[in-house]
Structure formats: structure tokens, C-alpha cells
Amino acid sequence: MINKVRHRVLNLSLGDAELRLLRVFASVVQHGGFSAAQSALGMTQATISTHMRNLEQRLALRLCTRGRSGFQLTEEGRLVYDAALELFGSLEKFQSRIGEAQGELSGNLSFGTVDAMITNRELDLQGALASFHAKAPRVHLEIDVAAPQVLHQGLLNGSFQVVLMPSVGSVTSHVRSQPVFSEVQKLYCAERHQLFARPDEELTDAVLASQSFAGRTYMLNETICGVNFTWAAATPHMEGTLLLLLSGAYIGFLPDHYADEWVRTGRLRILAPERMTFEDMFHIAYPRNKPSRAAETLAEAITESVRKPH
């Protein structure tokens, strides 16, 4: 099977049109389907379907299936996807190396981060991006906001060259990871929740554990701050958590900087802050083996943008 797919890919004439088809395919896979990829690609489902059909015809391979069970890659599709990511990575490295040989940074750079960074008091990410652009104006920077597990996997498979994320799992030998700042997480409920008016002294571990809890898809369903919460919903993003909390049906953790405005306006309340608080350590990470100068430059700019305590 692998040899069959390799033969088809090697015999595919790789011009701009073929590369464009492969990038559409990769985006569909990364977003989990045709409809989910529409916004990222700026295409209708019909156009995406046409591109996918053209690619399958050129390769003479069935790459995916769609139906009631949802979008699924075939075995051939998975192999082509892996080969496409290797190809994109090689092209980006080539462009980067040419730019370095010419004395300036160029090419494409894919950067991934989690959401809710713009309100973070510990990091001036927008300042880091401005600094990076000043140093590398010819680099085409692509930014994607994704869940930590997606960022980690993307770093391993080459779809991201630099990521900023909280720690998820073990750091592999293929990745350089550097801690840059910690983010304070506190427990919240909304004004419509039954705990909103309860004094902190009544918020025992048992009371908190009895409530419907909105957790993170990348966190283990385990004790947090000493409480065995009742997981009733999960989302990878802070905005998703905030929506669940504002429904009045759940309690959950948010970064304090992200929740501040909602607390000030009386829409959210911090629950038992002396006990229900923990910190997430954020890392900047990029490939260990021959990272591009552009990747290193962006990583340095982000590291330098961490705000020093007064």
C-alpha cells in the first residue's frame, strides 16, 4: 500500500495547480471536513469538493469518505496527507534557506497559539509580532488558533513551525521547548448560576463537586485543586468555556485576565479564589532539528515580549 501511494505521488507533476490541490486537501484534513475548512480556505463546499475530486483523479486514489459517519480519511488518504506535510515542510525550508543565503529572512512561517492571548497581562504578543515583522518583513506569517493537543501534533507533523501553548503531555526529543510565562486560572460561575450568591465559606469541596463542571478537552478528568469535579461538558477553547459558564448551567476555570471584564460587569463571579486557583505554564516550542532562522527569530521575539514584573 505504501509503495503504491508513493508511486502515485512521485508520478504527480508538481506545479502550482497540484500544490494548491494538496494544500486544499491538507486544510480539509486539519479542519476535519469540507464544511469546517470553508472559512480557512475562503471557498464554498462545492469548490472544495471539486478540488478534492481533481486531486483524487490525478492521483488515481480515493483519499476520503463523507457520509452520515462524518469525514474520514482512507488509508491512502492518510499516507498522502503525511507525504503532503513533508513536502510543504521541505518547500518552506527551501524558501527559508534561499532567503538566508541572500542575507534576509523570507518564505512562509506557520505559527500556532491557543485562544485568549490578547488579554494576557504576562505577554505582549502583539508587540512580539510587530518586532518579528520589523526583523523579517519578507516572511509570510500564518497564524492559527487551535487547541493545545492540535498545536503539539502540528509541531510534530510539520504543519506548525512555532507554537505557543500550555504544557500538554511529555516534550519529545524532536522539539525544543522553553517556558516563558505562567497563566493564573480561577474558578467561575455566571450570575444565573445557583452558586453566584452563595458566600465563599459555604463553597465546600463537596458543594463544588456536586455542580456540573465545564472542563477542557485536553485536561485529564482528574482532581483539580483537590476537588473531584463532575465533568458535564468540555471544550478546548476559552471562548467555549465562557459560553458554557454564561449559560448559567456550569462552573469552570478561566484565565483571570480573560474573565476580568466579565467579573467587573457582574456577569461572572470568582468562586473560592483562595483555594480554587492554579497556574498553567506556557511554553514556546519549535523543531529541534534545523529550525529555520525565521522560526528562531519569532521564538526569540515572543520570549522577549514577556512583561517583566514591576
C-alpha positions as CSV (number, residue, x, y, z in Angstrom):
1,M,0.0,0.0,0.0
2,I,2.8,2.5,1.0
3,N,4.7,1.7,-2.2
4,K,1.6,2.1,-4.3
5,V,0.8,5.5,-2.8
6,R,4.5,6.6,-3.1
7,H,4.5,5.7,-6.8
8,R,1.3,7.7,-7.5
9,V,2.7,10.8,-5.6
10,L,6.1,10.6,-7.3
11,N,4.4,10.5,-10.7
12,L,2.3,13.5,-9.9
13,S,3.6,16.5,-11.8
14,L,4.0,19.1,-9.1
15,G,3.2,22.5,-10.5
16,D,1.4,25.4,-8.8
17,A,-2.0,23.8,-9.5
18,E,-1.0,20.5,-7.9
19,L,0.4,22.2,-4.9
20,R,-2.8,24.2,-4.5
21,L,-4.8,21.0,-4.6
22,L,-2.6,19.4,-2.0
23,R,-2.9,22.4,0.3
24,V,-6.7,22.3,0.0
25,F,-6.6,18.6,0.9
26,A,-4.3,19.2,3.9
27,S,-6.6,22.0,5.2
28,V,-9.7,19.8,4.9
29,V,-7.9,17.1,6.9
30,Q,-6.7,19.5,9.6
31,H,-10.2,21.0,10.0
32,G,-11.9,17.7,10.0
33,G,-14.1,18.0,6.9
34,F,-15.2,20.1,3.9
35,S,-17.6,22.4,5.7
36,A,-15.2,23.1,8.6
37,A,-12.5,24.1,6.1
38,Q,-14.6,26.6,4.2
39,S,-13.7,29.6,6.4
40,A,-10.0,28.8,6.4
41,L,-9.9,28.3,2.6
42,G,-12.3,31.0,1.7
43,M,-14.1,28.5,-0.6
44,T,-17.6,27.0,-0.8
45,Q,-18.1,23.3,-0.1
46,A,-18.8,22.8,-3.8
47,T,-15.5,24.3,-4.8
48,I,-13.6,22.3,-2.2
49,S,-15.4,19.1,-3.5
50,T,-14.3,20.0,-7.0
51,H,-10.7,20.4,-5.9
52,M,-10.7,17.2,-3.9
53,R,-12.2,15.3,-6.9
54,N,-9.5,16.7,-9.2
55,L,-6.7,15.6,-6.8
56,E,-8.2,12.1,-6.5
57,Q,-8.4,11.8,-10.3
58,R,-4.8,13.0,-10.7
59,L,-3.5,10.5,-8.1
60,A,-6.0,7.8,-9.1
61,L,-6.6,7.3,-5.4
62,R,-9.6,7.6,-3.0
63,L,-8.5,10.0,-0.3
64,C,-11.5,10.3,1.9
65,T,-15.1,9.3,2.5
66,R,-18.1,11.5,3.5
67,G,-21.4,10.4,4.9
68,R,-23.5,10.1,8.0
69,S,-20.5,8.9,9.9
70,G,-18.7,12.2,9.0
71,F,-15.4,12.9,7.2
72,Q,-12.9,10.1,7.3
73,L,-9.5,9.6,5.6
74,T,-8.9,6.4,3.7
75,E,-5.6,4.6,4.4
76,E,-4.3,6.0,1.1
77,G,-5.5,9.5,2.1
78,R,-3.6,9.3,5.4
79,L,-0.4,8.4,3.6
80,V,-0.9,11.2,1.0
81,Y,-1.6,13.7,3.9
82,D,1.6,12.7,5.7
83,A,3.6,13.0,2.4
84,A,2.0,16.4,1.7
85,L,3.0,17.7,5.1
86,E,6.6,16.6,4.5
87,L,6.5,18.2,1.1
88,F,5.2,21.5,2.5
89,G,7.9,21.4,5.2
90,S,10.6,20.8,2.7
91,L,9.4,23.7,0.5
92,E,9.3,26.1,3.4
93,K,12.8,25.1,4.5
94,F,14.0,25.6,0.9
95,Q,12.5,29.0,0.7
96,S,13.9,29.9,4.1
97,R,17.4,28.7,3.2
98,I,17.4,30.6,0.0
99,G,16.4,33.7,1.9
100,E,19.2,33.1,4.4
101,A,21.7,32.7,1.6
102,Q,20.5,36.0,0.2
103,G,21.1,37.6,3.6
104,E,17.5,38.1,4.7
105,L,14.6,36.0,6.1
106,S,11.9,35.0,3.7
107,G,9.4,32.2,2.9
108,N,6.4,31.1,4.9
109,L,6.2,30.6,8.7
110,S,3.3,28.8,10.4
111,F,2.7,29.9,14.0
112,G,0.1,28.4,16.2
113,T,-1.3,29.5,19.6
114,V,-4.2,29.0,21.9
115,D,-7.0,31.5,22.2
116,A,-7.5,34.3,24.7
117,M,-3.9,35.6,24.3
118,I,-4.7,39.2,23.5
119,T,-5.9,40.0,27.1
120,N,-2.9,38.2,28.7
121,R,-1.1,40.6,31.1
122,E,2.1,38.5,31.2
123,L,2.7,38.6,27.4
124,D,2.7,41.4,24.8
125,L,2.1,39.0,21.9
126,Q,1.0,41.8,19.5
127,G,4.3,43.6,20.3
128,A,6.2,40.4,19.6
129,L,4.6,40.1,16.2
130,A,5.4,43.7,15.4
131,S,9.1,43.1,16.4
132,F,9.2,39.9,14.3
133,H,7.8,41.8,11.2
134,A,10.4,44.5,11.6
135,K,13.2,41.9,11.6
136,A,11.7,39.7,8.9
137,P,9.4,41.8,6.7
138,R,9.6,39.3,3.8
139,V,8.4,36.4,5.8
140,H,4.8,35.4,5.1
141,L,3.4,34.7,8.6
142,E,0.4,32.4,9.0
143,I,-1.3,32.3,12.4
144,D,-3.7,29.6,13.6
145,V,-5.6,29.4,16.9
146,A,-6.0,25.8,18.0
147,A,-6.3,23.5,21.0
148,P,-3.0,22.6,22.7
149,Q,-3.1,19.0,21.5
150,V,-3.6,20.1,17.9
151,L,-0.7,22.5,18.3
152,H,1.5,19.8,19.7
153,Q,0.7,17.4,17.0
154,G,1.1,20.0,14.3
155,L,4.6,20.8,15.6
156,L,5.4,17.1,15.2
157,N,4.0,16.6,11.8
158,G,5.3,19.9,10.4
159,S,2.1,21.9,10.0
160,F,3.4,24.4,12.6
161,Q,6.9,25.7,12.8
162,V,6.4,27.6,16.1
163,V,3.8,27.2,18.8
164,L,2.8,28.9,22.0
165,M,0.9,26.7,24.3
166,P,0.4,25.3,27.9
167,S,2.2,22.0,28.5
168,V,0.4,19.0,27.1
169,G,1.9,15.6,27.6
170,S,5.6,14.9,27.5
171,V,8.0,17.0,25.4
172,T,9.6,14.8,22.7
173,S,13.2,14.7,21.7
174,H,12.2,16.3,18.3
175,V,11.0,19.6,19.9
176,R,12.7,22.5,21.7
177,S,10.5,23.8,24.4
178,Q,11.2,26.8,26.6
179,P,8.9,28.0,29.5
180,V,8.0,31.7,29.0
181,F,5.3,32.6,31.5
182,S,2.6,31.2,33.7
183,E,-1.1,32.0,33.5
184,V,-3.4,32.1,36.5
185,Q,-6.6,30.1,36.3
186,K,-9.5,30.6,38.7
187,L,-12.9,29.0,39.1
188,Y,-16.0,31.0,38.0
189,C,-19.8,30.8,37.7
190,A,-22.2,33.2,36.0
191,E,-24.9,35.4,37.6
192,R,-27.7,32.9,36.7
193,H,-25.9,30.0,38.5
194,Q,-27.2,28.8,41.9
195,L,-23.7,29.4,43.5
196,F,-23.5,33.0,42.3
197,A,-24.9,34.4,45.6
198,R,-23.5,31.8,48.0
199,P,-20.7,33.1,50.3
200,D,-17.3,31.5,49.9
201,E,-17.4,29.8,53.3
202,E,-20.3,27.7,52.1
203,L,-18.5,26.6,49.0
204,T,-17.1,23.4,50.4
205,D,-15.3,20.8,48.2
206,A,-18.5,18.7,48.3
207,V,-20.7,21.6,47.1
208,L,-18.3,22.4,44.2
209,A,-18.0,18.7,43.3
210,S,-21.8,18.4,43.1
211,Q,-22.1,21.1,40.3
212,S,-22.0,20.5,36.6
213,F,-18.4,21.3,35.5
214,A,-17.1,22.6,32.2
215,G,-13.6,21.2,31.6
216,R,-11.0,21.3,28.9
217,T,-10.8,18.5,26.3
218,Y,-7.0,18.3,26.7
219,M,-7.1,18.0,30.5
220,L,-7.5,14.7,32.2
221,N,-10.7,14.1,34.1
222,E,-9.0,14.2,37.4
223,T,-8.9,16.1,40.7
224,I,-8.3,19.9,40.3
225,C,-7.3,21.9,43.3
226,G,-8.3,19.0,45.5
227,V,-11.8,18.7,44.1
228,N,-13.2,15.8,42.0
229,F,-15.4,17.8,39.8
230,T,-18.4,16.4,37.9
231,W,-17.5,16.8,34.3
232,A,-20.6,17.6,32.3
233,A,-19.1,19.4,29.3
234,A,-15.7,20.0,27.7
235,T,-14.2,22.4,25.2
236,P,-10.6,23.1,24.0
237,H,-11.1,26.9,23.9
238,M,-11.6,29.6,26.5
239,E,-14.4,31.2,24.5
240,G,-16.2,27.8,24.6
241,T,-15.7,27.7,28.3
242,L,-17.0,31.2,28.7
243,L,-20.1,30.4,26.7
244,L,-20.8,27.4,28.9
245,L,-20.4,29.4,32.1
246,L,-22.6,32.3,30.8
247,S,-25.4,29.7,30.2
248,G,-25.7,29.5,34.0
249,A,-25.6,25.7,33.9
250,Y,-21.9,25.1,34.6
251,I,-18.9,26.2,36.7
252,G,-15.4,26.1,35.3
253,F,-11.9,27.6,35.2
254,L,-10.8,30.5,33.0
255,P,-7.6,32.6,32.8
256,D,-8.1,35.5,35.2
257,H,-7.2,38.1,32.6
258,Y,-9.8,36.7,30.2
259,A,-12.5,36.7,32.9
260,D,-11.7,40.1,34.4
261,E,-14.1,42.2,32.2
262,W,-17.0,39.8,32.9
263,V,-16.3,39.9,36.6
264,R,-16.2,43.7,36.6
265,T,-19.6,43.9,34.9
266,G,-21.1,41.4,37.3
267,R,-21.7,38.6,34.7
268,L,-19.2,36.3,36.4
269,R,-18.1,35.6,39.9
270,I,-14.9,34.1,41.2
271,L,-15.6,31.1,43.4
272,A,-13.4,30.4,46.5
273,P,-10.3,32.1,45.0
274,E,-8.0,31.3,47.9
275,R,-8.5,27.5,47.2
276,M,-9.6,27.3,43.6
277,T,-6.6,28.7,41.8
278,F,-3.8,27.1,39.8
279,E,-1.2,28.2,37.2
280,D,-0.6,27.0,33.7
281,M,2.9,27.2,32.4
282,F,3.2,28.3,28.8
283,H,6.0,27.2,26.5
284,I,7.3,28.4,23.2
285,A,8.3,25.4,21.1
286,Y,9.7,24.7,17.7
287,P,11.5,21.8,16.0
288,R,14.8,20.8,17.4
289,N,16.4,19.7,14.2
290,K,17.5,22.6,11.9
291,P,14.7,25.1,12.7
292,S,14.6,28.0,10.3
293,R,16.1,31.3,11.2
294,A,12.6,32.7,10.9
295,A,11.2,30.3,13.5
296,E,14.1,31.1,15.9
297,T,13.5,34.8,15.3
298,L,9.8,34.6,16.1
299,A,10.5,32.4,19.2
300,E,13.0,35.0,20.5
301,A,10.6,37.9,19.8
302,I,7.9,36.1,21.9
303,T,10.3,35.2,24.7
304,E,11.5,38.9,24.8
305,S,7.8,40.1,24.9
306,V,7.1,38.6,28.3
307,R,6.3,41.6,30.6
308,K,8.7,41.9,33.5
309,P,7.1,42.2,36.9
310,H,7.3,45.7,38.4
